[in-house]
Structures are given as C-alpha cells and as structure tokens.
Amino acid sequence: MYRRILTAVTAVALLAAPLPSLAQTSTAPATTTTEAKKPKREPTPGQLAARERQKKCAAEWKQAKADGKVEKGMKWPQYWSACNKRLKAGT
C-alpha cells in the first residue's frame, strides 16, 4: 500500500517539476578550460628524479618478469619499493 502511494507521489512530483528547455542556450561566450585553470607548475628536481627511478625500475621489472626472475607472489608495488630504495642508495 505504502509503496503504491510513494510511487504515485513520486510520479506527480516528476510531472509537476518544470522541465529545462533544451532550446534555450546562452549567448555569452563560454570560457575554455585552459583559461579557467591555473598554469601548471614545473616538477621539482626531486619529482623528476623519482620519475626517472620509476622508469628504470619499470624497465627492470618488465625484464625480470620476462626472464622469470621475479620472486613468486611479488607484485609491482613491492618490487618498486625495493628498487626505489636500491636506486636512492646508489647501488
């Protein structure tokens, strides 16, 4: 019973709500997203170094997986963590 009443009330509310007119459009020029955004900041030297380490580790990961040298159960996050520490240490 309550379900039917709720359905009827919802239907009436939807029919009574004003529908937006699709024919109305704004004549003001729309601003592009590039104008509204702040300019991008350049990456810091630390961020650039981290990206380079990640690229090196990714290449090592792909090669190790292809050669079957990755420890069983190891996933990329664990490999990345170990590789990143190794590269940061400089060994």
C-alpha positions in Angstrom: 0.0 0.0 0.0 2.7 2.5 1.0 4.7 1.5 -2.0 1.9 2.5 -4.3 1.4 5.8 -2.6 5.1 6.6 -2.7 5.2 5.7 -6.4 2.2 7.9 -7.1 3.6 10.9 -5.2 7.0 10.5 -7.0 5.2 10.4 -10.4 3.2 13.5 -9.6 6.3 15.3 -8.4 8.2 14.5 -11.5 5.4 15.6 -13.7 4.9 18.9 -11.8 8.6 19.8 -11.9 9.5 22.3 -14.6 11.5 20.7 -17.4 14.5 22.6 -18.6 14.1 24.0 -22.1 16.6 22.5 -24.5 16.1 25.3 -26.9 17.5 27.9 -24.6 21.1 28.5 -25.0 23.5 31.0 -23.5 24.6 33.7 -25.9 27.6 34.6 -23.7 30.9 33.0 -25.0 31.9 30.0 -23.0 35.3 30.2 -21.3 37.6 27.4 -22.3 39.0 25.2 -19.6 42.6 26.4 -20.3 41.6 29.9 -19.5 40.0 29.0 -16.2 42.9 26.8 -14.9 45.9 28.0 -13.2 49.2 27.5 -15.0 50.9 24.2 -14.3 53.9 24.3 -12.0 57.1 22.7 -13.2 58.1 19.5 -11.4 60.7 19.8 -8.7 64.1 18.2 -9.1 63.0 15.5 -6.6 59.9 14.7 -8.6 62.0 14.5 -11.8 64.4 12.1 -10.0 61.6 10.0 -8.7 60.1 9.7 -12.2 63.5 8.6 -13.6 63.8 6.0 -10.9 60.3 4.7 -11.6 61.1 4.4 -15.3 64.3 2.5 -14.6 62.5 0.2 -12.1 59.7 -0.4 -14.6 62.2 -1.5 -17.3 63.9 -3.8 -14.8 60.5 -5.2 -13.7 59.5 -6.0 -17.2 62.8 -7.7 -18.0 62.8 -9.7 -14.7 59.2 -10.8 -15.4 60.1 -11.8 -18.9 63.1 -13.8 -17.7 61.1 -15.4 -14.9 63.4 -13.9 -12.2 60.7 -12.3 -10.1 60.0 -13.9 -6.7 56.8 -15.9 -6.6 53.9 -13.7 -5.3 55.8 -10.4 -5.8 53.7 -7.6 -7.3 54.8 -4.3 -8.8 54.4 -2.3 -5.6 56.7 -4.5 -3.6 59.3 -4.5 -6.5 59.0 -0.7 -6.9 59.6 -0.2 -3.2 62.7 -2.3 -3.1 64.1 -1.0 -6.4 63.4 2.6 -5.4 65.3 2.1 -2.1 68.2 0.5 -4.0 68.4 3.3 -6.6 68.2 6.0 -3.9 71.1 4.4 -2.1 73.1 4.5 -5.3 73.9 0.8 -5.5 
